[in-house]
Amino acid sequence: MASRSLSRRALFALGAGSLLAQNTPRRFIIDSHAHYENKPDYFDRVERHYTPRNAMVCVNAFMRDFDALSKAAKRLPNLVIPYGRVNLDEPSAYQQIEKFAGAGFKGIKMHSPIANWDDARYFPLYERLQRHKLVALFHTGIGSHSEGVQFTSMERMRPSYMDTLTRAFPELYIQGAHLGNPWYEEAAEAARWGPRLYFDVTGSTLIKKAKSLEDFKKYLWWEGAGLHSSAHAVYAFEKLLFGTDEPPENLDTVIGRHEAMFQACNVPEASRAKVYGLTLAGILGIKPR
């Protein structure tokens, strides 16, 4: 009986999220955080769910899937934005970054370092990202035990390390995944002072915080530049980038979760539009549709 009740609640949440998404204004959307699935129908599914939403998607993939992602990005240039995925501790990391950059990829996803994200051993690699104008997408906070994730600790991936990197590489655009779950305040404070530092709120956060979404006003509390914020500071919620980190079929559900958070925190429509796509479009040089 308990599992049946849980299933009903899950179905209700899924339907409510989709309904909320369907009632939102038509916006230009860029999903900043999606993982390539090595399935024959993956890009067909992306096209089916993202095109009606006027949405593009940043799909990241390991070098083994370079050809598949490259071909899809060329075939669907108004839909697929290619990102590479690199393990910084591999001896070939430098060469991989160069190959992704040479092929026109727009960003690099990184996960599970042996050392802290701001360890100086990685600085030559970050310098290459900055030189090639690649978005640096870092996993921050707790991580799943999934394929491609090596032995590491969430302690190696604290969002506070992004603060170091914004200072060391001031021209590098950085995206921290998952708002540093569970270190939300740490992530927000780093973003407050980092002009080119943003975070997404993908993963479990908007699910576990569903009954207390107003808490995000405590983390993202500042209105803009001021005595205790950077001269480049913007309204706090504009430091977020929309992302799903889920299969294409879940796009509307994830939009619904974001809308619930924005409504709970009284985020104005102009700022929501920036989160959903306008901010990242400016970073990537994409003309919004």
C-alpha positions in Angstrom: 0.0 0.0 0.0 2.8 2.4 0.9 4.6 1.9 -2.5 1.3 2.3 -4.3 0.7 5.6 -2.5 4.2 6.8 -3.3 3.6 6.0 -7.0 0.4 8.0 -7.0 2.1 11.0 -5.4 4.9 10.7 -8.0 2.5 10.6 -10.9 0.6 13.6 -9.4 3.9 15.6 -9.1 4.8 14.7 -12.7 1.5 15.8 -14.0 1.4 19.0 -12.0 4.9 19.9 -13.2 3.9 19.4 -16.8 0.7 21.4 -16.4 2.6 24.3 -14.8 5.1 24.2 -17.6 2.4 24.2 -20.3 0.9 27.4 -18.8 4.1 29.4 -19.0 4.8 32.0 -21.6 6.5 30.9 -24.8 10.2 31.6 -24.2 13.5 31.0 -25.9 15.1 28.1 -23.9 18.6 26.7 -23.7 19.0 23.6 -21.6 22.5 24.1 -20.3 23.0 20.6 -18.8 22.2 17.4 -20.7 24.1 14.2 -21.1 24.3 12.3 -24.4 22.6 8.9 -24.4 24.2 6.3 -26.6 20.8 5.2 -28.0 19.8 5.3 -31.7 16.7 7.4 -31.1 18.3 9.9 -28.7 18.4 12.9 -31.0 15.0 12.1 -32.4 13.6 12.3 -28.9 15.5 15.5 -28.3 14.0 17.0 -31.4 10.5 15.7 -30.5 10.4 17.4 -27.1 12.6 20.5 -27.5 11.4 21.8 -30.9 7.8 22.6 -29.7 9.3 24.4 -26.7 11.5 26.7 -28.9 14.4 25.1 -27.0 18.0 24.3 -27.7 20.2 21.9 -25.6 23.8 21.7 -24.5 24.6 18.0 -24.8 27.8 16.9 -23.3 29.6 13.6 -24.2 32.9 11.8 -23.7 35.4 11.6 -26.5 34.2 8.1 -27.4 30.9 9.7 -28.6 32.6 12.6 -30.4 31.5 11.6 -33.9 27.9 11.0 -32.9 27.6 14.4 -31.2 29.5 16.2 -33.9 27.2 14.8 -36.6 24.1 15.7 -34.6 25.3 19.3 -34.0 25.9 19.7 -37.8 22.5 18.2 -38.7 20.6 20.1 -36.0 22.4 23.4 -35.6 19.3 25.2 -34.2 18.8 22.5 -31.6 22.0 20.8 -30.5 24.9 22.7 -28.8 27.9 20.3 -28.4 29.9 20.2 -25.2 32.7 17.8 -24.5 33.2 15.8 -21.3 36.7 15.5 -20.0 38.3 13.7 -17.0 41.0 16.2 -15.9 43.1 13.5 -14.4 43.5 11.6 -17.6 46.9 12.1 -19.3 45.1 12.9 -22.6 42.9 15.7 -21.0 44.8 18.5 -22.8 44.5 16.8 -26.2 40.9 16.1 -25.7 40.2 19.7 -24.9 42.0 20.8 -28.0 40.1 18.4 -30.2 36.7 19.4 -28.8 37.6 23.1 -29.2 38.9 22.6 -32.8 35.6 20.9 -33.7 33.6 23.9 -32.6 32.3 22.5 -29.3 31.1 25.2 -26.9 31.9 23.9 -23.5 33.5 21.2 -21.4 31.8 19.2 -18.6 34.0 18.0 -15.7 33.3 15.6 -12.9 35.1 13.7 -10.1 38.6 15.2 -9.8 41.2 13.4 -7.7 42.2 16.8 -6.2 40.1 19.8 -5.4 38.7 21.7 -8.4 41.0 24.7 -7.6 44.2 22.6 -7.3 46.9 24.3 -9.3 47.6 21.0 -11.2 44.5 21.8 -13.2 45.3 25.4 -14.0 47.0 24.7 -17.4 43.8 22.9 -18.5 41.6 25.8 -17.3 43.8 28.2 -19.2 43.1 26.3 -22.4 39.4 26.5 -21.7 39.7 30.2 -21.2 41.8 30.7 -24.3 39.3 28.8 -26.5 36.3 30.6 -24.9 34.8 27.3 -23.8 32.2 27.3 -21.0 33.6 25.4 -18.0 30.8 23.2 -16.6 31.8 21.8 -13.2 29.9 19.2 -11.2 29.6 20.7 -7.6 28.3 19.0 -4.5 27.2 15.4 -4.0 27.5 13.1 -7.1 25.8 10.0 -8.2 27.6 6.7 -8.4 27.2 6.3 -12.1 29.2 5.3 -15.2 32.1 7.5 -15.9 32.3 8.8 -12.4 35.6 7.7 -10.8 36.5 7.3 -7.2 36.3 10.8 -5.5 34.6 12.7 -2.8 32.0 15.5 -2.8 34.6 17.4 -0.7 36.7 17.7 -3.9 33.8 19.4 -5.6 32.7 22.1 -3.2 31.2 25.2 -4.9 33.6 27.4 -3.0 36.4 26.3 -5.3 34.6 28.2 -8.1 35.4 31.4 -6.2 39.1 30.6 -6.6 38.7 30.0 -10.3 36.8 33.1 -11.0 39.7 35.1 -9.6 42.4 33.1 -11.3 40.6 33.0 -14.7 38.6 36.2 -15.0 37.7 35.7 -18.7 36.4 32.1 -18.2 32.7 31.6 -18.0 32.0 29.0 -15.3 28.8 27.0 -14.6 28.5 25.1 -11.4 26.0 22.2 -11.5 23.4 21.6 -8.9 23.9 24.8 -7.0 26.5 22.9 -5.0 23.9 20.6 -3.4 23.9 20.6 -0.3 26.2 23.7 -0.1 23.6 26.2 -1.5 24.7 29.2 0.5 28.3 28.6 -0.4 27.4 28.4 -4.1 25.3 31.6 -4.0 28.0 33.6 -2.3 30.6 32.6 -4.8 28.2 33.5 -7.6 27.5 36.9 -6.0 31.2 37.9 -6.4 32.0 36.1 -9.6 31.0 38.2 -12.6 31.2 35.1 -14.9 30.1 32.5 -12.5 26.7 30.9 -12.8 24.9 27.8 -11.4 22.2 25.5 -12.5 19.6 23.9 -10.1 19.5 20.5 -11.7 19.4 17.2 -9.9 17.4 16.5 -6.7 17.3 19.9 -5.2 14.0 21.2 -6.6 12.4 17.9 -5.6 13.6 17.8 -2.1 12.9 21.5 -1.6 9.4 21.4 -3.1 7.7 22.2 0.2 10.1 25.1 1.1 10.9 26.7 -2.3 10.9 30.2 -0.6 14.3 29.1 0.9 15.9 30.1 -2.3 15.3 33.7 -1.4 17.5 33.2 1.6 20.4 31.8 -0.6 19.9 34.3 -3.5 19.2 37.3 -1.4 20.8 40.3 -3.1 19.2 42.7 -5.5 22.3 43.8 -7.5 25.4 45.8 -7.0 25.8 47.5 -3.7 28.1 48.1 -0.7 28.4 44.3 0.0 28.3 43.0 -3.6 30.5 43.2 -6.7 30.2 46.2 -8.9 29.1 43.7 -11.6 26.5 42.0 -9.4 23.1 41.4 -10.9 19.8 40.4 -9.3 20.6 37.1 -7.5 18.2 34.8 -9.4 19.9 35.9 -12.7 22.9 34.0 -11.6 21.0 30.8 -12.5 21.1 28.9 -15.8 18.3 26.6 -16.7 19.2 22.9 -17.1 17.6 19.5 -16.9 20.3 16.8 -16.4 17.5 14.4 -17.2 16.2 12.6 -20.3 14.5 14.7 -23.1 11.1 13.5 -22.1 11.4 15.3 -18.8 11.8 18.8 -20.2 8.3 20.0 -19.2 8.6 18.5 -15.8 11.8 20.3 -15.1 10.4 23.6 -16.4 7.5 23.1 -14.0 9.8 22.7 -11.1 11.6 25.9 -12.0 8.3 27.7 -12.4 7.2 26.6 -8.9 10.5 28.0 -7.5 10.2 31.3 -9.4 6.6 31.7 -8.3 7.5 31.0 -4.6 10.3 33.6 -4.8 8.4 36.2 -6.8 11.0 36.3 -9.6 9.9 38.7 -12.4 9.3 37.4 -15.9 12.3 39.4 -17.3 14.6 37.6 -15.0 13.0 34.2 -15.7 13.6 34.7 -19.4 17.3 35.3 -18.7 17.6 32.1 -16.7 15.8 30.0 -19.3 18.0 31.1 -22.2 18.9 34.7 -22.7 21.9 34.7 -20.4 23.5 31.7 -21.9 22.6 32.8 -25.5 24.7 35.9 -24.8 27.6 33.9 -23.4 27.6 31.5 -26.4 26.9 34.1 -29.1 23.5 32.6 -30.0 20.8 34.9 -31.4 17.6 34.1 -29.4 14.6 33.1 -31.6 
